[in-house]
Amino acid sequence: MINNSPPIIIKSENTTLNNIYQYQILSIEYYNNEKYVECMKTLNKLIELNTNDIIALCNRATCNYKLELYKHCIKDCEIILCKEPNNKIALLRKAKALKQLSNYDIELVNSLRKKANNSWGYLSVTIDDNDEYDEDNNNNNNNNNNNNNNNNNNNNNNNNNNNNNNNNNTINNNTINNNSNIKNNNEIYNKNVSVSSPKTSTSSIYISTSPPSLSQQQSQQQFHTMTIREQQQQQQQQQQQQQQQQQQQQQQQQQQFLQEQQMLIYQEQQQQFLQEQQEMIDDLLSSPPLSLSEIHQKHQIQGDGNNYEEDDEEEGIIVKSDSMEELNKLLEQLSTENIATLISQGNTFVNAGQYEEAIELFTMIIDNNPLVPSLYLGRGTSNAFLGQLNEAIDDFSRAIELDNTSSDAYKRRGQSKVAKSMEQEALEDFNQAVVFDKEDDYDIYYNRGLLHYQMRNYERALKDFKKVTSIEPSHKLAWNRIGLCLNVNGYPMEAYQAFMEALKIDPYFEASHTNIGQCWKDLGKFYPSYQSFTKALEICPNYSNALHLRGLLFFNSGRHLDAIKDWNLFLKLYGSGGANSSGSNIKTGNHYSSGGGSGSGSGSGSSEELSSIIDVRQFRGIVNQSIGSFRKAVSDYDQILQTNPLHNCFYQREIALWTHHHLNTSLSTFNIDRFINCYLKTFQCQRIPSTSLTCNSISLGFQLQSGFNQSIGDIEICNIDQLNSEQLSLFKEAKRIGEMLQYNCDGFLTNSRQKLQCGLSVIEMAQTLKKLWLSGNKKSNVFQLDGKSSSISTKKHTFGWRDLYDIGVKWRQISEPNDPVWWGDLLSPEQFKEGFGSHTPIITGQCKVVRYYPMFEKSFEIMKLLLPIQHPSLISNQSILDQLESATTCKDLYKLMKKDFFVVTPCYSRSNENKVMEGTRLTLQYIHPEGYEFAIRTPSTPYRWEQYSQELDIIWDQLIDKVFIYQNIINSKEDQIDNSESFEPSELSESSESSNQESILLDEISELILCLSFYWYNFMPLSRGSAALGFTTLLGLFLSLDIAITSPIPKNQQPDWEAILRPTTTSFISVIKPWLYPARSKFNLQTTSLVSSQFNTIKKMIQVLNNSNQD
């Protein structure tokens, strides 16, 4: 064993004092620059010089708090309180650290604060870390100030003393005031320093005092009446001090020379010792390893060189060291050739995978040498590899007890704790490993980064992985993880660059190719994504993650049959939890591809593997349900439910069976939303376990669907050639119209199936409305519905705006059974009353949602504008208003508000100028760890429902009246064209006026259509899909007027967000009109057949949608 003990140097008292001063200044500098690890290392040196240094202990407690090492912070505080029971800084710091722990003792925290509040002599000391727990401590400090004032006899003198002390006791970031010199404070006042952050923006050092002696109080009172004689005596004392300082400098120079000589001698001896040890190790490694029985035999013959007589207690007993110096002496005593040989042999067993033999050998050595940390490291590592995690943690803990500066022991214990899902405890170990790391061990940072990533703290994970690449630039796994963090956080192009760095190191690294595919998918780019996934599968044909994620790409693009092929292969390879699966490769679709890694894993490889298998099986079931292979879908759902009876695929199974029972039933005879149990729909949206439904089935009116009707077959995949001519004509027109649905924004994949259902929905809406327009009278029979297929009522009623939207809802429900698209007022009565509604995140946790993050800046500014109006009690003064004005991030705003909150956007009525309706809710919530959710939430409460229904009713009636007039002009114009040969000049003039009137009416109707869309977007009455359905209906309304929208939505514009973030119809129209009106083109709808007759059953709807990828 190599002895790494430092040379023993005898220091003079003055040298020690100088070192203390330097370490103090250095620690302050590190702290002010937020280099807490370096600060702690410096403080450790101070504590080695003086174990009773309360100052250093206070400061180290603060650093531990900053590094989130809360248990270590508490230990430091307890050490301080053993020495100074009334140390206010330690009391407050311990209270804050305790509050960071789960299940903390609130009574203990309050007692610590109370004791701190009653502590005497601490002036205005506070513990301010700019976090949520500072306010309580500041309140305690205010109380303490009052107590101080009451304890002083003279208020004026007290104020002066407080001011002087505050000036002397604070050291700013940039300069160190001579009056606040730490060395002088320690020598004269014996004051205790604690590193903290003051209420101002700069970091400072606060000095806590013990009660002054009576002589010190008297000297302070007589300070202003000093005599001339006393001044002369003081000058003489200063001269004597200068002479003493000169003598001390000479002694220091002499001592430094002696130290340099001692160091040279030590280095020569150390070099010789290292050379001898290396020769011994080389000989050992070049010889074949001994068997365990041979080691036992050799150990019994030779002994270990450290066997002491049991009765020689005074001279031979080895005890645990209490200091690093004693520990190093002990290690030197144990560094015999025989011990080194045995330890090396144990490590050879570990490296060869002979873990049980290694454990037996290390245990044998430990029995005779229980104070050697490396023995516990070796045995703990073997236990960890064998999955004996409790034993491994015990061994690593013992190693830490013997050497609490062993970064390797902290790291390995952290790895073992991660494997036991002890995430917070593991994080503390990794943080401590970083503190004591002396060799830039990048594996510590990599393991901590993995843990941060697992805990969804992607920003901290990113910092750790970047640290790894700064130490080891060729670490491809770290580059891959950097890309993962960036992509999860909403920066796909920056992530792409990181993955390319990994591929520069290893061009055949399948994980990075897969993750690049995910980047392109997140950006909405199908072909680059497909190429990257395919490249990964060319390198590794059975790579589970690429199969999983490419399947999702196909599914989200409407290529369902291709998705099934990938998932079939995945489940064939891994579906049984199989031999080919790997916990480091199989991840859910949301976590992308890790590409394996060294060090700690998640500790739940098997659970993640099972979760990924379940995800793939569920998606395959959804796709089979979508294309009409209901029996295969239910089979997949059943397998999932056998593994997890509470899985939410229960709801999809019930809907699949219901749909199959009604495959051939005419759509004019029922409405899906009214037939499906309202509690089933609600629990599906809320992802509530199915037992809440099945165990209360009688009271909730729920009945399980019966099994398959054998007389009803599944839907066979048919070719486009099997469509009749009328169906084919509708199919082609629908594909062209559906292209207009596509958003030209990052994050929106083109989906052929959704576009086709949109086009068919648009045509059916237009055909239905055309009949109404031609009737010319709202009281005609055409306007009267029997209610069988309506969501608003089962009774007879006049066709209204909701019946129009029902058409689009029906197509969306059948085309995408994965999306729970339900009317809000047809969910459970309890949830409707409570206000369950749509939810769209812009930022979630630390992730910026690619689709919606471009709306953040505008939404954030609206929130800032509304806060003083809707939360006046929280925005109460000019200072807070200034902070609100300067806020640019969620963190800034949450720090100001100090709680979760929301603001409601105004939506002004068009029919009543004085009526302001509730728009959407812009919400801000804290998400652990260190993240926020910034989102829009739109509740469907009965009050909101009534308000928006009234507004939409008014606009719908106005629209019908305008269209009737417009249709009369069109009819009259067509009659004139038919009789054009007999036109007189006066009649031609009338025709020109009619065209002008037609143009004006068309603009007025267009404005009403946009008003209807504006209130629909703000209403958001569906649980999912309101935005897409809003634009689909807009296209249908124009098409009913024989007008098609022929230009796509402009780049980076999302009409639903333009409506949600604007208060009036006028402001919304001003944004949409410039591109929409020029895109209006004439289109003869009468050339097409009726969608409602050609696709009048669910079976026929699914059959045509299955051809969405064909031309």
N, C-alpha and C positions, 0 to 999 in steps of 0.2 A: 504493500500500500504506500502510495506517495504522500509524503507529508507536505502539506501546503501551508504550514504555519508561518506567519509573518515573523521577521526578525524581532527579537526583543530589544527595544531601545529604551533606555532610562531617560525620562524627560524631567527637566527642571520645572519648578512650579510656574515660572514666568512663561516658559515655552507652552505649557499646557493652557495657560490663560490666553495666550495669543491664538492658539489653535481654536479654542472655544469661541473667541471673538470672530475669527474667520468663518467658522462653520455657521455661526449665527447669522452673519451677514449673507453668506451664501444661501442659507436656507430661506431667508426672506426674499432674496432675489428669485430663487426658483419658484417660490410660492406665488409671488406677484406675476410671474410669467406663466402661471398655471402648469408648471412642470412638477406635479405632485409626487411622482415616483422619485425624481432626483432629489426633491426636497426631503422626502422620507429617508433616503439613503444618507443624506447629510445629517439628519436628525439622529439616525441610528449611531453615527459616529460620536455625536455629542453625548448620547446616553451611555456609550461605551466608556467615555472619559469620566462621566459622572452619572451613576445610576440614580442619584437623587435629584437630578435636574428636572424640576417640575416644569420649567419653561419648555424644554424639548419634548417632554411627555405630552403636554397640552397641544403643542404644535403637531406632534405625530398623530394624536387623536384627530385633529382637524384634517390632516392629509388622508388618514384612513377613511374619514367621512366622505371626503371629496371623491375618493376612489371607490366608494360604495362598499368598503370593507367594514360594515357596521359592527360586526361582532368584535373585530380587532379594535375598533374605535372604543367600544364599551370596555374592553379589557384595559386599554390605556387609561381610560377615565377612572376605572376602579383602582388602578395602581396609584393614581394621583390622590384619590379620595382616601386611600389608606394612609397617605402621608399628610394630606391636608383635607380633613373631612368637610370643611366649609368652602372649598375652592369652587367659586361660582361658575367658572368656565367649564370645569369638569362636570359639574352638576347639570348645567344646561346642555352641554354637548352629549352627555349620556342620555338625557331625556330625548333629544332629537334623534339619536341613533336608535334608541328603543322603538320609537314610533315608525321607523322604517322597516322594522321586522314584522312579520305576520304574527297575529295573535299576541301582540304585546300587552303587557300589564298596564292598563290605564291608571290604576291607583298608584303604581310605582312611579310612572311618569309624572303624575300630579304632585306626588310627595317630593320628587326631586326638584320640580319647579318651585314648590313652596319653600323648600329649604334654600334654594338659590336666591329666592326673593328676600329671605331673611338674613342672607349672608351680609356681613358688615364690611365696609371698606373697599368695595369694588367700583366705586364711582359710576360711570355710565357704560360699563362693559356690556356688549351684546354679542350674541352669536347669530350672525346674519350670513346665510349661504345663498341668498336669493332663491329660496325654494318655498314651498307651501307651508313649512313649519316655522318660518321666521317670525310670523306675526305674533304667535303666542309668546315666544321668547322676548320679543320687543315689548309686549305688554308687561311681562315680568320685570323687564328692565325699568319701565316707567314707574312701576311700584317701588322698585329698589331705590330709584332716584328720590322718591318722596321720603322713604325711610332714612336715606342719607341726610336729607335736609332737616328732618326732625331730630336726628342724633347730634347735630352740630349746635353749639351754643351761640355762635355768632354767624348770622346769615351772610353778612357782607364778606367776612373772611372766608367763609365756606365757598362762596362763588368765585373769589379770587383763586383759592387753592384748586378748585375744580378746573378753572380755565388753564392755570399753569400745568396741572397734571395732564390735561387733554393735549396741550401743545407738546409736552415732553413725552407722552406715551404713544404717540402716533408716528409711524414711519411710513411715508408715502412710497408710491411705486418707484419714482425716479430718483429721489434723493434721500439721504439719511441725515436727519437733523442732529447736530452735535449735542444738543440738549437731551436727545432721546437715545444716546449711545447705550446699546444693550450691555456692554461690558461694565460701564459705569453704573448703570442701574442695578446690575447684579451685585457689584462690589459694595455699593452704598446702601441700597434699599432692599436688596435681596428680593426683587420683584419677579413675578412669574409671568411669562409671555405666552400667549395663545394665538396662533395664526387664524384669522377669521376674515370675513368680508364685511365691511361696514355698510351703513345704510346708503352711502354715496356709491358712485359707480366705480371708484378706485378701491383696490385692496389695501389693507393696512394691517399693522400689528397692534394688538391691544395688550396692555400690561395690567394684570390684576395684582393688587397689593394685599399684604397681610396687615392686621391692625398695627399702627406704629406704636413704638414704646413711648412712655411718658417723657423721656428726655428728648425724643425726636419731636414730640408735640410742642415742648417748650422752645426748642430751637427754632421751630417754624414760626412761633408767635413772636420771638425776639429778633427775627431776621431783619426787620426794618429799623431797628434801633441799635445797630452795631457801633461800638466806639472806635476811635482812631487807633488805640492800642491794639484792639482786637484785629483791626485791619492789618497792622504791621505784623502781628503774629501770623496772620494768614499768609502774607507775602513770604515770610521766612519758611513756612511749611511748604509753600509752592516751590521755593528754591531747592529745599531738601528733596522734594519729590523728583525734580528734574535731575539732580545728581544721582538719585537711585535709579532712574530710568536709564541713564548713561551706563551705569555699572551693569544693569540687567542686559543691555544690548551687547556689551562685551562678553558676558557669560553666555549669551545665546550663540554668538559667533563661535566661541570655543566648543560649545556643546554640539553645534552643527558639524564642525570638523570631525569630532569623535563619532558622530552618527554616520557620517559618510564612510569613515574607515571601517566601522562595524558592518555597514551594508556591503562593502566590497568583499569582506571576509565571508559574510553569509552567502553572497551570490556564488562565490567560488565553491563553497561547501555544497550548496544546493545543486549546482550544475553537476558536480561529481555524483551526488546522490541520485539525481534523475537519470544520469547515464547508466549507473549500476542497475537501477530499477528497470529501465528499458531493456537492458540486456537480459535480465531475468525473465521479463514478460515475453520477449522474443523467443527465448529458449522454451518457455512454457507453451506458447502457441504452436511452435514447430513440432512439438511432441504430441503423440496421439493422446486423446482425452482419457483420463482414468475412469474406470467404472466406479459406481457408488460403493461397492463392496471393497474395492482397492483403496478408496479414499478412507473409508472407515478403518481399514487395517493399518494404513499408514498413520492415520491420526492417533490410533491407540499406541503404536510403537514410538512415534516421535513426540507426541504431545503437541500442544499448540504454542508453547513458549510463554503462556500467560497463566498457567495453573498456580494458584497461590495456596499455601497451607491455610486451612480453615481457621486455625487458632492464631495465625499471625494477623490479627485484625488491624493493628495500628499501622503497620508499615505496608502490607501487601494488598489491602482491599481497594478496589477501584470503585469510585462513586461517580454518579452523574455530575457533569461539570455545570457550573452556574455561569460561566462566562466563556466567550469565544477563545480567550487565551488559554484557559484550562482545558477546553475541549481539544484545541490543537496539540497541547502537550500530551493529552491522552492518546490522540490518534498517532502521534509520533511513537509513543510507548508501544502501541499495538502494531506498528508497521514492521512486522517481521516477515521474512521470506515465506514462511509456512502459511500465515494468514492470507497473504497476497495470492499464494498458489491456490488455496481453497476457494477464495472469492472468485478468482479468474475461472476456475473449473465450474463453479456455479453459474457464472455468466455464460460459459460455453454451453451448458445444459439449456439455459433459457434460449439462446440463439438457435440451438438445434431443435427447439420445440419439445424438449424433454422436461416438461414443467414439473411433474411430480418428483422426478429425481432431483431437480433444482431445489424444490421446497424442502425435501428431506435433508439435502446437504446444508442449505442455509440454516435450517432449524438446528442441526447438529452444531454448527459453529456458534449460533446465537446462544445455545445453552451454556457455553463456556465464555463467550464474549458478548454479553448483552448490550454493550454500549457502543457498537459500531453501526452508524446509520446506514452504510451501503449494504449491509446484510439484510436489513428490513426492506430496502429498495428492491433488492434482487428477489426476495421471497414475495414481496407484494406484487411485483410485476408478473411472476409466475402464477400467483393466485388470480390476478386479473385476467390473464390469458385463459385460465381454466373456468372463468365465469364465477369464481368465488369472490364476489365483489366485497362482501362484508369483511372477509379476512384480508383482502387487499387493502381496503381503507384503514383497517386497524394497523397493518404493517407500515403504511405510509405515514400514518399519524404518529406512530412510535418513532419513525425516522425524523419527523419534524420535532418531536419532543427533544430528541438528542441533538439536532442541529436545526434550529428554527430559521436558518438562512438558506436552507437547501431548496433552490428553485425547482430542481428536478423532482423532489418529493412532493412539493405543492402541485406541480404539473400533473404527476401521475395520479395523485389523489383526486385532482379535479377530473381527470379522465374517467376514473372509476365512479365518481359521483354522477357524472353525466350519464354513464351507462345505467345508473339506478334512478335516473330522472330527478336527481337532486340538483336542479338547475342553479338556483340561487347560491347554494353552498359551493357548487363547483365553480361558479363565477368568482366567488371570493378567493378560492384557491388559485385560480389562474391569475387574478389580480396580484395576489401575494407573490406568485412565481415571477411575475414581471418585475416586482419591486426588488427581488433578490437576484435577478438574472444579471450575471456579470460577463456573459459570453455571447450576447445577442443570439440567444437560442430562438430561431424563428418558429420552431415547432410550438413554443408556448403561445405565440401570437396566432398561429394557425388554429390551434385547438380552441383558443378563446374566441376567435372569429367564428368557428363552427358553432360554438355555443350561442354566441350573440345571434347568429343567423337562425338557429333553431328557436330562439326566444323572440324572433321577429324584430330584433333590434338591428336593422340592416345598416344603419349609419355607423354604429360602433363596429359592426362586423366588417364593414368596408375599410375603416381605419386600420383594423388589425391585419387584414389581408394585404393592404397597401404596405404596411410595415414589413410583412413577410417578403414582398417583392423588392423592397428597398435593401433588405439584407441578402436575399437570394433571388436575383432577377430572373433566373431560369426555373423558378418554381411554377410549373404550368397549372397545378391545382389551385394555387393562390390566384393566378390570373383568371382562371375559370370562375372562382368564387367572387372575384371583384366584378366580373361581368354579371353574375347572378344578382348580386346586391344592387348594381346599377339598374338592371332591368326590372327587378321587383320595385325599385323606388321610382320607376317611371321614366328612365333615361335609356331607351333601347338602343339609340345610336352610339352613345358612350359605352354601353355594354358590349355592343358589337366590336368596338375597338379593343376592348379587354380580351374578348374571346379570340380575336385575331392574334393578339400577343401570345396566347397559349398555343395557337396553331403554328406560330413561327418556331416555337420550341419543339412541338410535336405535330406535324401536319396530319397525322393519322389519329388524333385524339378525338374519338367519336363523341365524347360528352360536349366538347366545345362546338362541334358541328351541329349537334342537336340544339344547343342553346342559341346558336345563331338563327336556327330555324324558328325558335320561339320569339326571338327579337323581331324578325320579319312578320311573324304572325301577329304580334302585339301592335305592329305598325299598320296591319291590314294589307300586307303585301303577300298574295298567295304564292306566286311562282318562285320568288327567291326563298320563301319559307319551305316550300315543297322540295326544292333542290337541296337545301341544307339537310333536311331530315333524311332525304334519300341518300345523300353522301355519307351520312353517319351509318346508315344501314348497309351501304356497300362495304364499308370498313368492317362493320360488325353486324352481320345479317340478323342476329337474334337480340340486338340491343333493345331491352325492354322499354326504356324511356323514349327512344325514337319511335317505336311502334305505337306507344301510348299517345304521344304528342302529335305525330303525323295523322293518327286517327282522328284526334280532335280538330286538326286543321281541315280534314275532309268533311267532318260533321258540321263545323261552323261555316263551311262554304257550300253546304247543300249536297255534297257528294257522298251520300249515305252508303252506297254499296261499296265504295272504296274504303270508307271508315270501317265497315264490317270486316273486310279482308284483313286489315291491320290488326284489329282487335281479336279476330279469330286466331291469328298466329300468336299474339301475345298470350291469350288464355290457353292455347295449346302448350306453350312453353312453360308458363308460370301459373296457370289456373289452379293447379293443385297445391300451390305453395311450394313448388317443386325444386328439384335439385339444381336446375339451371338458374334459379333466381338468386338475386343478390340484393341485400338490403341497401347497399350503396348505390345501386343502379335503379331499383324500382322505387320511383317516387310518384306522388300524385301529380296530376297535370298542373297543379298550381305552384309546384315547387321546382319544376324544371329538372335539369340534369346535374347532379352533383359531380359525377365523374369520379367517385370514390375519394379517397384522401387518407392521409396518415393521421395517427393519433386518435383522438376520441371520435366516436361516432355519436349518433343520437341516442344510442342505448336502446333503441326501439326498432331495430332493423326489421325484425319479424312483424311487428305491428304495422310499420309503414308499408312493408311488402303486402300484407293482407289488405290494408286500406287501398293500395293502388289496384290490387286485383278486383276488389269490390267496386271501385270507381269505374274501371274498364268494363266490368260485367254490367253495371248499371247503365252506362252509356250505350253499350251494345243493345241492351233491352230497350232503351228509348228509341234508338234508330230502328230496330225491328218493329216497334210499335208504330213509328212514323210511316214506315213503308207498308204496313199491313200484315207483317208476320207476327201476329198476336201471340200465337202459341210459343214461339221462340222467345218472345219478350217476357211472357209470364214465367217461362222456365228459368230465365235469368233472374227475374225478381225473386222467385221461390228459392233459388240457391243462395241469394244474398240473405233472405229472411231466415234461412236455416242457420246461417252463421251469426246474424244479428237480427233478432226478431223485432227490434225497435227501429230498424232502418227506415228512412222516409220513402223508399221505393214501394212501400205498402200502398201509398196513395196512388202512385202511377199504376200499380197492378190493378187496383180497383177501377180506375178510369179506363185502363186497357180492356178489361172484361166488359164494362158497360158499353164501351164503343163497339166492341165486337158483337155484342147482343143487338146493336142498332145499325149494323153495317148497311143493311138493305132497306131501312126505313126511310120514307120520304122526309127530307129536311123541312118540309112545310108543315109537318105535324108535331114538331117538338123544338124546344130550345135547350141546348146542353146546360146552360147556366142554371136553368130552373129544375132540371132533372137531377143534377148531382147534388148530394147532400151538402148543405151550407157549412156544416162543421167540418166535413172532410176537406172542402175547399180552403177553409180558414186555417186548419191545422197543417195543410200542405204548404200554404204560403208562409206560415210561421215556423215550419219544420218542427212541429211538436210531435213527440213519440205517439205512435198509433194507439197505444194502450189508453190514452186519454179519450179516444173515440170508441174503441171496442169495449172497454170496461163500462162505458156509460151509454151504450148503444140504444137502450130503450128510451132513456130521458132525452137523448139527442136525435132520436128518430132515424138512426142509422141502421142499415141492414147490409151485411156482406153480399157482394155480388156472387151469383151462382157460377158454377164452372162453365166451360165452353159448351155451347150448343153444337153438337156434332153435325147437325144439318147445315150449319153455316161454316164455310171454309174460310181460310185465310186468303189474302189478296195476292195473286200471282203477279210477279213483275212482268209487265207487258212492254213491248216496244212501241215507239211512237207510230209505227206503221199500223198498229192495231186500233188507232183512233179513227173515227169516221171523219168524213170531209168537213162537217160542221164543227166538230170538236177540234180538228186540226187547225181550222181557221181561227177559232177562239184562242187556241194555244199560242199561235204565232203572234197574234195581236197582243195577247197578255204578256208575252215575253218582252215585246218592244216597250209597252207601257210601263212594265215593272222596272225597267232600267232607270226610270226617273226617281225611284225610291232611294237610290244609293247616295249616301253622304260622301263627299269628297274630302274626308278628314282622316287624320291618323287614327288607327284603331278600329276602323270599320271595314271588316272583310266583305268582299262581294259574296253574296249568298244566293245562288241561283234558285233555290227552293223558295226562299222568302220573296224574291222578286216575282216569281211566277204566281204565288198566291196573292201577292199585291195586285198584279195585273188582272187576274181573274176577278178579284174583289172589286177593283175599280170598274171593270166592265159590267159586273152584276149590279153595282150601285147605280151606274149611269143608265142601264136599261130599266131598272126599277123606277128611277126618277123620271125618265123620259115618258113613261106611261102617265105619271102624275101631271107633268107639264102639259101633255097633249089633252088631258081631260078638261083643263081650263077652269076647274071648280073644286075647291077643297071639300065640298059636300058630295062629290060624286062617289060612286061605289068603288072606284079605283083607290080612293084614299082610305077606304074603310078596311081594317084588318080584323081577322077573327081572333088574334091574340095567341094562337097555338105556337107560333115560332118566335114570339116576342119576349124580350127580357123585362120589359117595363110592366106588362100586365097580361094575364091570360084571358082577359075579357076583350070584347070588341072595342076598338078605339080608332081614332084617326091617325094616319101615318105621321109620325113625328121625327125629330132629329135623332132620337135614340134608336128608332127602328132602322134608320139609315146606317148608323154605326154598328148595329147588330150584325149586318152583313159582313163587315170587315172582321168583327170579333170571331164570327163563326169560322172563317177561313184561317185565321191565325190559330185558333184552338186546334184545328185538325192538322195543320201543317207542322206545328211545333209543339207536340205534347209535353216537351220538357219545360215549357214556359207556362206557369199557372196564370193564364189570362182570364180573369174573372171580374165582373162588375162589383164595385165596392159595396153597393147597397144589397147585394145578394150573398155576401158573406154572412157569418153568424150575426144575429141582432146585437149581441154584446160587443163584438168587434166593430160593427158599423157605428154604434153609439160612441165607442171609445175613440174611433178615428183612425182605424188601420188604413194605410194608403201606400203610395209609391215612395221609393227611397233610392236616390241616385247619388253616390259618393263622388266627390271631386278629389279629395285626399282621404285615404283610409290608412290609419296607422302612420307609417312613414312612406307609403306608396302614393305617388301622384298618378292618378288614373289617366292613361294616355288619351282615351276618348274625350274626357271632360275637363282635364286640367287647363286647357286653353280658356275655359270660362272662369278660372279662379280669380284672376285680377279684377274682373268686372263684378263678380259676386262679392268679393272681399270688400270692395269699395262701397257697395250697397249696404253691406252689413255695418260698416263703420258709420255711414250716414244715418242709419236707422237706430243705432245703439243709444245715442243721447235722447232720442224721442221716446223709445220704448222701454229704456232702462234708466230713467233720470236719476234714480237713487244711487246707482252705481257710478254714473258719470256726473259727479257732484261738484267739481271745481275745475278751474282753468288748467291746473297742472295735469289732471287726468285727461282733459280734452286735448292737451298738447301731446300727451303720450299716445292717445288714440289716433291723432292725426299722423304721427310718425310711425305707427305700427305697419309692418309690411308682411309679417308672417303669422301663422296660427299661434305660434309660441308667444309672440309679442302680445297678441290680443288676449290669449288665455291668461297670461301673467297679469294683465291689467284687470280682467274680470274675476279671476280666481275661482271659477266654477264653470260647469257646462251651461250653455245657454243657447237661445235661438232668437232670431228676429223674423217678423212676418212681413213679406213684401206686399205693398198695396196693389190692388187690382181695381181700377175705376170702372164703374158701370157706364155703359154706353147709353142706356135708356134713362138713367137718373144721375145727373152730374154730381149730386150730393151724396151718392151712395158709394162707399168704398168697401169692397169685398176683401176677404182674406185670400192673398195669393199663395205663395209657397213659403215654407219655413227654411231659412238658411240657418243651419245648426253647426255648432262647434262643440266637440266633446273631446276630453282627454282619453287617449288609448294607451294602455300599458304595453310595452315600455317606451317612454319618451316619444310618443306619437300622438296624432290628433286625427279626428275624423271631421272633415269639413264637407257638408253634404246638403242636398235639398231634400226635404221630407214634406210630402203633401198629404195631409190627412183627409179622409173621406168621412167627415162627420155629417150627421143629418142637417145641421144648420148650413154648412157649406153646400151640401147637395141641393138644398132648397134654393139657395141664392143663385147658384150657377144654372140650375135647371130653369129658373125664371128668366135669366138673362138669355139663355140659349133658345128658349121658347119664343121670346120676342123677336130675336134675330131670324129665327126659322120662319116665322110668319111673314116678316118683312121680305125675306128672300123669296118666298112663294109668290107674293104679290108682284114683285118686280119681274120674276121669271114669267109669270102669266102674260104680262104686258110685252115682255121681250119676245115670247113665243108667238104672240099675235102679230107682231111686226114681221117676224120671220115667215110666218104662214102667209101673210099678205104679200110679202116680197116674192115668195115662191109662186103665188097665184099670178102676180104681174109678169113674172118671167115666162110662165106658161102661155100668157096671152100677149107677149111682147110684140107680135106683128101688128096688132091693132092699136098700139100706143099712140096717143096724141102728145104733142110737146108739153102740154101742161101736166100730163100724167108722168112724164119723165122727170119734171121738176119735183113733183111730189115724191117720186122714188128716191131722188137725191136727199130730200129732207128726211125721208124714212131711214136712209142709211146713216145719216148723222145721229138721228134719234137712237138707232140700234147701237151705235158706238158708245153713246153716252150711257145707255142702259147697261151695256156690257161692263163698263167701268164701275157702275154703281153695284151691279151684281157681284163683280169681282171683289169689291170692297166688303160686301156682306159676307162672302165666302171666307175672306181673310178674318173678319170679325168673329165668325163662327169658330174658325181654327184657333184664334187667339184665346177665346174663353175655354175651348176644349183643352188646350195645352195647360192653361192655368188651373183648370178643374182637375185634370189627371184622375178620371173616375175609375180606371182599371188598375188591378193589382200589378200588371205588367203590360208593356206594349202600347201605352197611350200615345207615345211620340210617333211611332211608325204608323199607327192607325189614324192619327190626326192628318198626316200628309197624304195617306191613301185616300181618305175621304175627300180631301181638297181636290185631288186629281179626279175622283169620281164625280164631284159636283160640276167641274168644268166640262168633263166629257159628256155629261147629260145635256149640255148646251151645244153639243157637236163641236167642242173645242178641246184639243189635246195640248198638253204642256210638252213641248218638244225639246226644251233645253234643260240640262241637269242643274241641280242645286249648286250654286257657286262654291268654289273651294273654301274650306274652313268655315262654312256657315252651316249652323244647325237651327232650322226654323223653330223647333220647340224651345230651345234655350233663348232665342231672340224674343219669344213671347213671354217666357217665365221671368226674364230679367227686365221687362219693360212694364210700366204701370198702365198704359193706355193703348187702345186699339190704334190710335193715330201714330204713335211712335213705332208700333210693330209694323204697320202698313208701310211706313216710310222706308223701312229696311228691306221688306220683301218685294214691294212693288217694282223697283228698278230692274230686277231681273225676271220677275214672273210675268209681268204684262207683255213684254216683247216676245215671250216664249209661247204665247197663245196662238194656236193655229187651227184652222178648220179641219174637222174630221167627221166623216160620214159614218155614224155609229150603226145605222140601219143595215149596213152590209153584213153584220155579224149575227149569229144565232144567239138565242137566249142562254146565258150561263145557267140560270136556275132550272132550265129544262134539260140541258145536256149533262149537267153534273148535279143531279137532284138527290143523291145519296152520299153518305160518307164514303162508301166504297168507290164510287166514281170520282169523288174529289181526290182521294188518295192515289188512284190510278193515274190521273193526269199529272199530279204533283211528282210522281215517281219518275217522270220524263223530263224533269226540270233541267238536266244537264245535256239534253239532246236538242239539236237545232231543227 
